[in-house]
């Protein structure tokens, strides 16, 4: 996905709001490869204002539980990734697609794996040694690891059942927690 400047995003959205051009002509005019990208900017602007279009210096990280809640919301309501992102006050709906893939391929454990290439620092070398040691885990350690993963899965399934029984109540109950976390992360 191409990176576009914050100024360009704001300019395109403002032009759209003036009403002279639609999404497709605006994308073509400004050399934006995907009209859906322009549509996403418009939705972000309408939901979050200018802050929805501005790229942050640091990437926000999300807990495994948050990722599971978003995926459950999509499964339960049939919402699109963009709708779910707006519901959970996320600017980047494309992350949800990668969470879906990670969950499909690795379950709950797939959601907890760090993304990207590890740094080449000494801590990275230590991390590689740790991975080698994990491969040499004792039978008991492997069972403990499996037990922990099963606990996480059971917790997920319980929350999924609660959500399926009363999605509105569940979202209302947990809405405050996500708002307070996102405010802490943005500071």
C-alpha positions as CSV (number, residue, x, y, z in Angstrom):
1,X,0.0,0.0,0.0
2,X,1.4,3.4,-1.0
3,X,2.0,6.0,1.7
4,X,0.4,9.3,1.1
5,X,1.2,12.5,3.0
6,X,-1.1,13.8,5.7
7,X,-1.5,17.1,3.7
8,X,-2.6,15.2,0.6
9,X,-5.2,13.2,2.5
10,X,-6.7,16.4,4.1
11,X,-6.7,18.2,0.7
12,X,-8.5,15.3,-1.0
13,X,-11.1,15.0,1.7
14,X,-11.7,18.8,1.7
15,X,-12.1,18.7,-2.1
16,X,-14.6,15.8,-1.7
17,X,-16.6,17.8,0.8
18,X,-16.8,20.7,-1.6
19,X,-18.8,18.4,-3.7
20,X,-17.3,19.2,-7.2
21,X,-15.7,15.8,-7.7
22,X,-16.6,12.2,-6.6
23,X,-14.2,9.7,-5.1
24,X,-13.0,8.1,-8.4
25,X,-12.2,11.4,-10.1
26,X,-10.4,12.7,-7.0
27,X,-8.3,9.5,-6.9
28,X,-7.4,9.9,-10.5
29,X,-6.7,13.7,-10.2
30,X,-4.2,13.2,-7.3
31,X,-2.6,9.9,-8.6
32,X,-4.1,7.7,-5.9
33,X,-4.1,4.2,-7.0
34,X,-7.2,3.0,-5.2
35,X,-10.6,4.9,-5.0
36,X,-11.3,2.8,-1.9
37,X,-8.3,4.5,-0.2
38,X,-10.0,7.8,-0.8
39,X,-13.3,6.4,0.6
40,X,-11.5,5.2,3.7
41,X,-10.0,8.7,4.3
42,X,-13.4,10.2,4.0
43,X,-14.8,7.8,6.6
44,X,-11.9,8.4,8.9
45,X,-12.3,12.1,8.6
46,X,-16.0,11.9,9.3
47,X,-15.5,9.8,12.3
48,X,-12.3,11.3,13.9
49,X,-11.8,14.6,12.1
50,X,-8.3,15.7,10.9
51,X,-6.7,13.4,13.6
52,X,-8.1,10.4,11.7
53,X,-6.0,11.2,8.7
54,X,-2.7,12.1,10.4
55,X,-0.1,9.3,10.7
56,X,1.3,8.9,14.2
57,X,5.1,8.6,14.7
58,X,4.7,5.3,16.6
59,X,2.5,2.4,15.8
60,X,-0.2,1.6,18.3
61,X,-0.1,-2.0,19.6
62,X,-3.2,-3.9,20.7
63,X,-3.7,-6.7,23.2
64,X,-4.6,-10.2,22.1
65,X,-7.9,-9.7,23.9
66,X,-8.7,-6.6,22.0
67,X,-7.9,-8.3,18.7
68,X,-10.2,-11.2,19.7
69,X,-13.0,-8.8,20.6
70,X,-12.7,-7.1,17.2
71,X,-12.7,-10.4,15.3
72,X,-15.7,-11.6,17.4
73,X,-17.6,-8.4,16.6
74,X,-17.1,-8.9,12.9
75,X,-18.1,-12.6,13.1
76,X,-21.2,-11.8,15.2
77,X,-22.5,-8.7,13.3
78,X,-21.2,-9.4,9.8
79,X,-19.6,-6.0,9.8
80,X,-16.9,-5.0,7.3
81,X,-13.3,-4.5,8.6
82,X,-13.8,-0.7,8.1
83,X,-17.0,-0.7,10.1
84,X,-15.4,-2.7,12.9
85,X,-12.4,-0.3,12.9
86,X,-14.7,2.6,13.3
87,X,-16.7,0.8,16.0
88,X,-13.5,0.2,18.0
89,X,-12.0,3.6,17.2
90,X,-9.2,2.3,15.1
91,X,-7.8,4.3,12.2
92,X,-6.2,1.4,10.3
93,X,-8.8,-1.1,9.2
94,X,-6.2,-3.1,7.2
95,X,-4.7,-4.4,10.5
96,X,-7.9,-6.3,11.1
97,X,-7.3,-8.3,7.9
98,X,-3.9,-9.4,9.1
99,X,-5.4,-10.3,12.5
100,X,-8.0,-12.5,10.7
101,X,-5.2,-14.3,8.8
102,X,-3.1,-14.7,11.9
103,X,-6.0,-16.2,13.8
104,X,-6.9,-18.5,10.9
105,X,-3.4,-19.8,10.6
106,X,-2.3,-19.9,14.3
107,X,-5.4,-19.4,16.5
108,X,-5.0,-17.3,19.6
109,X,-1.2,-17.8,19.6
110,X,-1.1,-16.4,16.1
111,X,-2.5,-13.1,17.4
112,X,0.2,-12.8,20.0
113,X,3.2,-13.1,17.7
114,X,5.1,-9.9,17.1
115,X,5.0,-8.6,13.5
116,X,7.8,-7.4,11.4
117,X,11.5,-8.1,11.3
118,X,13.4,-8.2,14.6
119,X,16.1,-5.7,15.2
120,X,19.8,-6.7,14.9
121,X,20.6,-5.6,18.4
122,X,22.1,-7.8,21.1
123,X,18.6,-8.3,22.5
124,X,17.6,-9.7,19.2
125,X,20.4,-12.2,19.4
126,X,19.3,-13.1,22.9
127,X,15.8,-13.5,21.6
128,X,17.1,-16.0,18.9
129,X,18.8,-17.9,21.7
130,X,15.6,-18.0,23.7
131,X,13.8,-19.4,20.6
132,X,16.4,-22.1,20.3
133,X,15.9,-22.9,24.0
134,X,12.1,-23.0,23.5
135,X,12.6,-25.7,20.9
136,X,14.5,-27.7,23.6
137,X,11.7,-27.3,26.2
138,X,11.0,-30.2,28.5
139,X,7.9,-32.3,28.1
140,X,6.5,-30.5,31.2
141,X,7.2,-27.1,29.9
142,X,5.5,-28.0,26.6
143,X,2.5,-29.2,28.5
144,X,2.4,-25.9,30.5
145,X,2.6,-23.9,27.3
146,X,-0.2,-26.0,25.8
147,X,-2.3,-25.6,29.0
148,X,-1.9,-21.8,28.8
149,X,-3.0,-21.7,25.2
150,X,-6.0,-23.8,26.0
151,X,-6.9,-21.5,28.9
152,X,-6.7,-18.5,26.5
153,X,-8.9,-20.4,24.0
154,X,-11.5,-21.2,26.7
155,X,-11.5,-17.6,27.8
156,X,-12.1,-16.5,24.2
157,X,-14.9,-18.9,23.7
158,X,-16.6,-17.8,26.9
159,X,-16.4,-14.2,25.8
160,X,-17.6,-15.1,22.4
161,X,-20.7,-16.8,23.9
162,X,-21.4,-13.8,26.1
163,X,-21.1,-11.5,23.1
164,X,-23.4,-13.7,20.9
165,X,-26.1,-13.7,23.6
166,X,-26.1,-9.9,24.0
167,X,-23.8,-8.0,21.6
168,X,-25.1,-4.5,22.4
169,X,-24.8,-5.1,26.2
170,X,-21.3,-6.6,25.8
171,X,-20.1,-3.7,23.7
172,X,-21.5,-1.2,26.0
173,X,-20.0,-2.9,29.0
174,X,-16.5,-3.1,27.4
175,X,-16.6,0.3,25.5
176,X,-15.3,2.3,28.5
177,X,-12.3,-0.1,28.8
178,X,-11.3,0.4,25.2
179,X,-11.7,4.1,25.3
180,X,-9.5,4.5,28.4
181,X,-6.9,2.2,26.9
182,X,-6.8,4.1,23.6
183,X,-6.4,7.4,25.4
184,X,-3.5,6.0,27.5
185,X,-1.8,4.7,24.4
186,X,-2.1,8.0,22.5
187,X,-0.4,10.0,25.3
